[in-house]
Amino acid sequence: MSDKDNKYETERYCYVCKRSERQTGKLIKLPNEIYICPDCMQRSMDMVNSGYFGNFNFDDIDMNQINDMMKGVRPQPEVKAKKKEEKKEEPEPLDLKKIPAPHQIKAQLDDYVIGQEHAKKVISVAVYNHYKRVVTNTMDEIEIDKSNMMMIGPTGSGKTYLVKTLARLLNVPLAITDATSLTEAGYIGDDVESVLSKLLQNADNDVEKAERGIIFIDEIDKIAKKQNAHSRDVSGEAVQQGLLKLLEGADVEVPVGATNKNAMVPMTTINTKNILFICGGAFPDLEGIIKKRLSKQASIGFNADLKDKYDRDSNILSKVTVDDLREYGMIPEFLGRLPVVFTLEGLTKEMLVQILKEPKNAILEQYKKLLELDEVKLEFEDDALEAIAEKALEKKTGARALRAIIEDFMLDIMYEIPKDDSIGSVLITRSYIEGTGAPVITMRGTEVPRLTQ
């Protein structure tokens, strides 16, 4: 190969103007084996000095940007999609005169929660006192203690729903958490401080707002002390002991924006002195402990109680005492920090029928609204509602069973109705609920009902 061929083979070209090194003179070498002629480099520097590109950042510049600069193309700033921020109305500062009275809180709960009169009265008074305690916190002469609550009731009786409804009616932050995932510090699971982290998140990371909030710990019976356990009880008695300082009132360091502590998460301090704690649980098998205590009395003699006297008592939980809860597995120190203990009644057939049709967001009204969007009127016979309640009682899961039952028999109706525009109304009968008949269909423009085949 001649020297002339070798010369052309190794000849370099400007990355921007594409001229050879023979035409432009010695090229300026940049990273990645890129070369630029002095003219193009000078032209780019002049454009930058004249402010043509504004506040252009040359720290992260690449060759595509340089090429665009030589062609007179202005670099476009990176545009990121920004979520639409909802305007949040700031709650008014608490005022002693503006605190809702217990009867006002209960009246609002009555619109959504059927029955449970005693429970609604207790929780209304406790929340009212919590408001007053927060407002008068500056009083030095008399310090008002917290009235933390223990709420006991069978599954599906409305414990969680009662607190969730309360959350919509109050202006204080409220956090609902589950005790099943809590473990002793150092073990896999959530530490007890995680309940405060959730409250802080619901208060928009405002410590002052969080310190006057309410925390509802559900499934509290799942942290009962294990009976005859030879291994370390990291999710039972240890969790109860960890919650003691929170219930009593203490300065606790919690992570901001996370539930677990680590070096990458900022920490803040929350004082739990003004935080109201509500604990709730179904406490299965607690009825047996209560019956055992009640039947301990003399079983011999004319005044003796029959052993099966309390077997048919549907409201046996209302007779619970602190001693019963201690035998169940709750430690005395924990129970001592929950002075208010109340129970919820088991749901009867009449209460289930009321739950179906009376609350503001009643289940039947929801399905009526769904068919109303298809211009179809949905009606229920009274006997049909009783049949639904009877089926729900058989499942023994309380009010949770109602929606499952209604979804089952409404499936075919909601599937078939949109097919026929001539249907005007649907009447649900008891025979249809029991599976021995069909709903009554009325066509539009006629008052004569026709049974579906």
C-alpha positions as CSV (number, residue, x, y, z in Angstrom):
1,M,0.0,0.0,0.0
2,S,1.4,3.4,-1.0
3,D,1.9,6.3,1.3
4,K,-0.8,8.2,-0.5
5,D,-3.4,5.5,0.2
6,N,-2.4,5.3,3.9
7,K,-2.8,9.0,4.2
8,Y,-6.4,9.0,2.9
9,E,-7.2,5.9,5.1
10,T,-6.3,7.7,8.3
11,E,-7.7,11.0,7.3
12,R,-10.3,12.4,9.8
13,Y,-13.5,14.5,9.2
14,C,-15.3,17.1,11.3
15,Y,-18.3,15.6,13.1
16,V,-20.5,18.7,12.4
17,C,-19.6,20.1,8.9
18,K,-18.1,16.8,7.5
19,R,-15.1,18.6,6.1
20,S,-11.7,16.8,6.1
21,E,-8.7,17.7,8.2
22,R,-6.9,18.8,5.0
23,Q,-9.6,21.5,4.5
24,T,-10.1,22.7,8.0
25,G,-6.7,22.3,9.6
26,K,-6.0,20.3,12.7
27,L,-9.2,18.9,14.3
28,I,-10.1,19.1,18.0
29,K,-10.5,15.6,19.6
30,L,-13.4,15.0,21.9
31,P,-14.3,11.8,23.8
32,N,-15.5,8.7,22.0
33,E,-13.1,9.4,19.0
34,I,-15.1,12.4,17.9
35,Y,-13.4,15.3,16.1
36,I,-14.6,18.9,15.5
37,C,-12.9,21.6,13.4
38,P,-11.9,24.9,14.9
39,D,-14.5,26.8,12.9
40,C,-17.4,24.8,14.2
41,M,-16.1,24.9,17.7
42,Q,-15.7,28.7,17.6
43,R,-19.1,29.1,16.1
44,S,-20.7,27.1,18.9
45,M,-18.9,29.1,21.6
46,D,-20.0,32.4,20.0
47,M,-23.6,31.3,20.0
48,V,-23.4,30.3,23.7
49,N,-21.7,33.5,24.7
50,S,-24.4,35.5,22.9
51,G,-27.1,33.9,25.0
52,Y,-28.7,32.2,22.1
53,F,-29.3,29.0,24.1
54,G,-30.2,30.6,27.4
55,N,-29.1,28.7,30.5
56,F,-27.9,25.6,28.6
57,N,-26.1,23.0,30.7
58,F,-22.9,21.8,29.1
59,D,-22.1,19.3,31.8
60,D,-24.3,16.6,30.2
61,I,-23.8,17.7,26.6
62,D,-23.6,15.0,23.9
63,M,-22.6,15.2,20.2
64,N,-26.2,15.1,19.1
65,Q,-26.8,18.4,20.9
66,I,-23.6,19.9,19.4
67,N,-24.8,18.9,15.9
68,D,-28.2,20.6,16.6
69,M,-26.4,23.7,17.8
70,M,-24.4,24.0,14.6
71,K,-27.7,23.7,12.6
72,G,-29.3,26.5,14.7
73,V,-31.7,24.2,16.6
74,R,-32.4,25.4,20.1
75,P,-32.3,22.7,22.7
76,Q,-35.7,21.9,24.3
77,P,-36.0,21.5,28.0
78,E,-37.2,18.2,29.3
79,V,-40.9,18.4,30.1
80,K,-42.4,16.0,32.7
81,A,-46.0,15.3,33.1
82,K,-47.3,16.9,36.3
83,K,-50.3,15.4,38.1
84,K,-53.2,17.6,38.7
85,E,-53.2,18.7,42.3
86,E,-56.4,18.6,44.1
87,K,-57.3,21.6,46.2
88,K,-57.6,20.5,49.8
89,E,-59.7,22.5,52.1
90,E,-57.8,23.1,55.3
91,P,-60.0,22.2,58.4
92,E,-60.8,25.1,60.7
93,P,-58.9,25.2,63.9
94,L,-60.6,23.4,66.8
95,D,-62.8,25.6,68.9
96,L,-64.5,24.6,72.1
97,K,-67.8,26.1,70.9
98,K,-67.7,24.3,67.5
99,I,-67.1,20.8,68.9
100,P,-70.0,18.6,67.9
101,A,-71.9,17.3,70.9
102,P,-72.3,13.5,71.4
103,H,-75.9,13.5,70.3
104,Q,-74.9,15.2,67.0
105,I,-72.1,12.7,66.3
106,K,-74.5,9.8,67.1
107,A,-77.2,11.3,64.8
108,Q,-74.7,11.3,62.0
109,L,-73.7,7.7,62.7
110,D,-77.4,6.7,62.7
111,D,-77.7,7.7,59.1
112,Y,-75.1,5.0,58.1
113,V,-75.0,2.4,60.9
114,I,-78.0,0.4,61.9
115,G,-78.5,-0.7,65.5
116,Q,-75.6,-0.8,67.9
117,E,-77.1,2.0,70.0
118,H,-74.9,1.5,73.0
119,A,-71.7,1.3,70.9
120,K,-72.6,4.5,69.0
121,K,-73.3,6.3,72.3
122,V,-70.0,5.2,73.8
123,I,-67.9,6.1,70.8
124,S,-69.7,9.5,70.4
125,V,-68.9,10.5,74.0
126,A,-65.3,9.3,73.7
127,V,-64.7,11.3,70.5
128,Y,-66.4,14.4,72.0
129,N,-64.2,14.2,75.1
130,H,-61.2,13.7,72.8
131,Y,-62.0,17.0,71.0
132,K,-62.4,18.8,74.4
133,R,-59.1,17.3,75.6
134,V,-57.2,18.5,72.6
135,V,-58.7,22.0,72.7
136,T,-58.1,22.4,76.5
137,N,-54.6,20.9,76.4
138,T,-53.1,24.1,77.7
139,M,-54.9,23.9,81.0
140,D,-52.4,23.3,83.8
141,E,-54.6,22.8,86.8
142,I,-56.4,19.6,85.8
143,E,-55.0,17.3,83.2
144,I,-57.6,15.1,81.4
145,D,-56.5,11.5,80.8
146,K,-57.1,9.7,77.6
147,S,-60.1,7.4,77.2
148,N,-58.7,4.7,74.9
149,M,-61.3,2.2,73.9
150,M,-61.6,-1.6,73.4
151,M,-64.4,-2.5,71.0
152,I,-65.5,-6.2,71.1
153,G,-68.1,-7.7,68.7
154,P,-68.7,-10.7,66.5
155,T,-67.5,-10.7,62.9
156,G,-69.6,-8.7,60.6
157,S,-71.2,-6.7,63.4
158,G,-69.9,-3.3,62.1
159,K,-66.7,-2.6,64.1
160,T,-64.6,-1.4,61.2
161,Y,-67.5,0.2,59.4
162,L,-68.4,2.2,62.5
163,V,-64.9,3.7,62.7
164,K,-64.7,4.2,58.9
165,T,-68.0,6.1,59.0
166,L,-66.7,8.2,61.9
167,A,-63.6,9.0,59.8
168,R,-65.8,10.7,57.2
169,L,-67.6,12.8,59.8
170,L,-64.6,14.1,61.7
171,N,-62.1,16.8,61.0
172,V,-59.3,15.0,62.9
173,P,-56.9,12.7,61.1
174,L,-57.8,9.0,61.5
175,A,-55.7,5.9,60.6
176,I,-57.1,2.4,60.4
177,T,-54.5,-0.3,60.8
178,D,-54.3,-4.0,61.3
179,A,-52.7,-5.7,64.3
180,T,-52.0,-9.0,62.4
181,S,-48.9,-7.7,60.7
182,L,-47.3,-6.2,63.9
183,T,-44.3,-8.0,65.4
184,E,-41.7,-7.2,68.0
185,A,-38.9,-4.9,66.9
186,G,-36.1,-6.7,65.1
187,Y,-38.3,-9.3,63.5
188,I,-39.9,-9.5,60.0
189,G,-43.1,-7.5,59.9
190,D,-44.2,-4.0,61.0
191,D,-43.0,-2.4,64.2
192,V,-45.6,-0.9,66.5
193,E,-44.4,2.6,65.4
194,S,-45.9,1.8,61.9
195,V,-49.4,2.7,63.2
196,L,-48.1,6.2,63.8
197,S,-46.5,6.4,60.3
198,K,-50.0,5.7,58.8
199,L,-51.5,8.4,60.9
200,L,-48.8,10.8,59.9
201,Q,-49.4,10.0,56.2
202,N,-53.1,10.7,56.6
203,A,-52.3,14.0,58.2
204,D,-50.2,15.0,55.1
205,N,-47.0,14.6,57.2
206,D,-48.2,17.4,59.5
207,V,-47.0,16.4,63.0
208,E,-49.2,18.9,64.8
209,K,-52.4,17.5,63.0
210,A,-51.3,13.9,63.6
211,E,-50.8,14.5,67.3
212,R,-54.6,15.2,67.7
213,G,-55.7,12.3,65.6
214,I,-57.4,8.9,66.2
215,I,-55.9,5.5,65.5
216,F,-58.1,2.4,65.1
217,I,-56.2,-0.9,65.5
218,D,-58.3,-3.7,64.1
219,E,-58.0,-7.5,64.8
220,I,-56.5,-6.7,68.2
221,D,-57.4,-10.2,69.4
222,K,-54.8,-11.6,67.1
223,I,-52.0,-10.3,69.4
224,A,-53.3,-12.2,72.4
225,K,-50.7,-14.1,74.4
226,K,-50.2,-17.6,73.1
227,Q,-51.3,-20.3,75.5
228,N,-48.6,-22.8,76.5
229,A,-46.1,-21.5,74.0
230,H,-42.5,-22.6,74.5
231,S,-41.1,-20.4,71.7
232,R,-40.7,-16.6,71.8
233,D,-44.0,-14.9,71.3
234,V,-42.9,-12.1,68.9
235,S,-46.4,-11.4,67.5
236,G,-48.4,-11.7,70.7
237,E,-47.4,-10.6,74.1
238,A,-44.3,-8.8,72.8
239,V,-46.6,-6.6,70.6
240,Q,-48.8,-5.7,73.5
241,Q,-45.8,-4.6,75.5
242,G,-44.6,-2.5,72.6
243,L,-48.0,-0.8,72.3
244,L,-48.0,0.2,76.0
245,K,-45.9,3.4,75.5
246,L,-48.0,4.5,72.6
247,L,-51.3,4.1,74.5
248,E,-50.0,5.9,77.6
249,G,-48.3,8.8,75.8
250,A,-44.7,9.1,74.8
251,D,-42.3,10.8,72.3
252,V,-41.8,8.3,69.5
253,E,-39.5,8.5,66.5
254,V,-41.3,7.5,63.3
255,P,-40.2,7.4,59.6
256,V,-41.7,10.0,57.3
257,G,-43.3,8.5,54.2
258,A,-42.5,4.9,55.1
259,T,-43.5,2.3,57.6
260,N,-40.1,0.8,58.4
261,K,-37.0,2.6,59.7
262,N,-33.9,2.7,57.7
263,A,-31.0,5.0,57.0
264,M,-32.5,6.4,53.8
265,V,-35.8,7.6,55.4
266,P,-36.0,10.9,57.4
267,M,-37.4,10.6,60.9
268,T,-39.6,12.8,63.0
269,T,-40.9,12.7,66.6
270,I,-44.6,12.4,67.5
271,N,-46.0,12.7,70.9
272,T,-48.9,10.2,71.4
273,K,-50.3,12.0,74.5
274,N,-53.2,13.5,72.6
275,I,-53.8,10.6,70.2
276,L,-57.0,8.5,70.9
277,F,-56.6,4.8,70.4
278,I,-59.5,2.5,69.5
279,C,-58.9,-1.2,69.5
280,G,-61.3,-3.7,68.0
281,G,-61.6,-7.4,67.6
282,A,-64.0,-10.3,67.3
283,F,-62.3,-12.4,70.1
284,P,-63.5,-15.8,68.9
285,D,-64.1,-18.3,71.7
286,L,-64.4,-15.5,74.3
287,E,-68.0,-16.6,74.7
288,G,-66.8,-19.9,76.2
289,I,-64.7,-18.1,78.7
290,I,-67.6,-15.9,79.8
291,K,-70.0,-18.9,80.0
292,K,-67.4,-20.7,82.1
293,R,-67.2,-17.8,84.6
294,L,-70.9,-17.3,84.8
295,S,-71.7,-21.0,85.4
296,K,-69.1,-21.3,88.1
297,Q,-71.7,-20.5,90.7
298,A,-73.3,-23.2,92.8
299,S,-74.5,-26.1,90.6
300,I,-76.2,-27.8,93.5
301,G,-79.3,-26.7,95.4
302,F,-82.6,-25.1,94.7
303,N,-81.0,-21.7,93.5
304,A,-78.5,-23.3,91.2
305,D,-78.2,-22.1,87.6
306,L,-78.5,-24.6,84.8
307,K,-75.2,-25.1,82.9
308,D,-76.9,-24.5,79.6
309,K,-78.6,-21.3,80.8
310,Y,-76.3,-19.1,78.7
311,D,-76.0,-21.3,75.7
312,R,-78.8,-19.5,73.9
313,D,-77.8,-16.0,75.0
314,S,-77.1,-14.2,71.7
315,N,-75.7,-11.2,73.6
316,I,-73.3,-13.1,75.9
317,L,-70.4,-10.8,74.9
318,S,-72.1,-7.9,76.7
319,K,-71.3,-9.6,80.0
320,V,-67.5,-9.5,79.4
321,T,-65.1,-8.4,82.1
322,V,-61.5,-7.5,82.3
323,D,-60.8,-10.9,83.9
324,D,-62.3,-12.6,80.8
325,L,-60.0,-10.7,78.5
326,R,-57.0,-11.5,80.7
327,E,-57.8,-15.2,80.5
328,Y,-58.1,-14.8,76.7
329,G,-54.5,-13.6,76.5
330,M,-54.5,-9.9,76.9
331,I,-51.9,-8.7,79.5
332,P,-53.1,-6.6,82.5
333,E,-50.8,-3.6,81.6
334,F,-52.4,-3.4,78.1
335,L,-56.0,-3.6,79.4
336,G,-55.2,-1.0,82.0
337,R,-54.5,1.5,79.3
338,L,-57.9,0.8,77.6
339,P,-60.3,1.9,80.3
340,V,-63.4,2.0,78.1
341,V,-64.6,-1.5,77.1
342,F,-67.8,-2.0,75.2
343,T,-69.4,-4.6,72.9
344,L,-71.4,-4.7,69.7
345,E,-74.5,-6.8,69.4
346,G,-74.8,-9.8,67.1
347,L,-77.0,-8.9,64.1
348,T,-80.5,-10.3,64.1
349,K,-82.7,-10.9,61.1
350,E,-84.6,-7.6,61.6
351,M,-81.3,-5.7,61.8
352,L,-80.1,-7.3,58.6
353,V,-83.3,-6.2,56.8
354,Q,-82.8,-2.7,58.0
355,I,-79.2,-2.7,56.9
356,L,-80.4,-3.7,53.4
357,K,-82.7,-0.7,52.9
358,E,-82.4,2.0,55.5
359,P,-78.8,3.5,55.5
360,K,-77.9,6.3,53.2
361,N,-75.7,4.1,51.1
362,A,-77.9,1.0,51.5
363,I,-77.0,-2.1,49.4
364,L,-80.4,-2.2,47.7
365,E,-80.2,1.5,46.8
366,Q,-76.8,0.8,45.1
367,Y,-78.3,-1.9,42.9
368,K,-81.4,0.2,42.2
369,K,-79.1,2.9,41.0
370,L,-77.2,0.5,38.7
371,L,-80.4,-0.6,37.0
372,E,-81.8,2.9,36.9
373,L,-78.9,3.8,34.6
374,D,-80.4,1.2,32.2
375,E,-83.8,2.9,32.7
376,V,-85.1,-0.1,34.6
377,K,-86.8,0.1,38.0
378,L,-85.7,-2.5,40.5
379,E,-88.1,-3.5,43.4
380,F,-88.0,-6.0,46.3
381,E,-90.8,-7.7,48.1
382,D,-90.6,-7.6,51.9
383,D,-90.6,-11.4,52.0
384,A,-87.6,-11.3,49.6
385,L,-85.6,-9.1,52.1
386,E,-86.4,-11.5,54.9
387,A,-85.2,-14.4,52.8
388,I,-81.9,-12.6,52.1
389,A,-81.5,-11.9,55.9
390,E,-82.2,-15.6,56.7
391,K,-79.6,-16.7,54.2
392,A,-77.1,-14.2,55.7
393,L,-77.7,-15.6,59.2
394,E,-76.9,-19.1,58.0
395,K,-73.5,-18.0,56.8
396,K,-72.6,-16.6,60.2
397,T,-70.5,-13.8,58.8
398,G,-72.7,-10.9,59.7
399,A,-73.5,-8.0,57.3
400,R,-70.6,-9.1,55.0
401,A,-72.8,-12.0,53.8
402,L,-75.5,-9.7,52.4
403,R,-73.6,-8.4,49.4
404,A,-72.4,-11.9,48.5
405,I,-76.0,-13.2,48.5
406,I,-77.3,-10.3,46.4
407,E,-74.5,-10.5,43.9
408,D,-75.4,-14.2,43.4
409,F,-79.1,-13.7,42.5
410,M,-78.5,-10.4,40.7
411,L,-75.9,-11.7,38.3
412,D,-78.4,-13.1,35.7
413,I,-80.6,-10.1,36.0
414,M,-77.8,-7.6,35.4
415,Y,-76.6,-9.8,32.5
416,E,-79.9,-10.2,30.7
417,I,-81.5,-6.7,31.3
418,P,-79.2,-4.8,28.8
419,K,-80.2,-7.2,26.0
420,D,-83.9,-6.1,26.0
421,D,-84.8,-2.4,25.9
422,S,-88.5,-3.2,26.4
423,I,-88.1,-4.2,30.0
424,G,-89.5,-1.5,32.4
425,S,-89.1,-3.0,35.9
426,V,-88.0,-6.0,37.8
427,L,-89.6,-7.3,41.0
428,I,-87.5,-9.6,43.2
429,T,-89.6,-12.2,45.0
430,R,-89.0,-14.6,47.9
431,S,-89.4,-17.6,45.6
432,Y,-86.6,-16.3,43.4
433,I,-84.3,-15.8,46.4
434,E,-85.0,-19.4,47.5
435,G,-84.5,-20.8,44.0
436,T,-88.1,-22.0,43.4
437,G,-89.3,-19.2,41.2
438,A,-88.4,-16.3,39.0
439,P,-88.4,-12.5,39.2
440,V,-91.4,-10.6,37.9
441,I,-90.7,-8.6,34.8
442,T,-92.9,-5.8,33.7
443,M,-92.6,-4.5,30.1
444,R,-92.6,-0.8,29.3
445,G,-95.9,0.7,28.5
446,T,-97.9,-2.0,30.2
447,E,-98.9,-2.6,33.8
448,V,-99.4,-6.3,33.4
449,P,-96.5,-8.2,34.8
450,R,-95.1,-11.2,33.1
451,L,-93.1,-14.0,34.7
452,T,-89.7,-14.9,33.2
453,Q,-89.4,-18.3,31.8
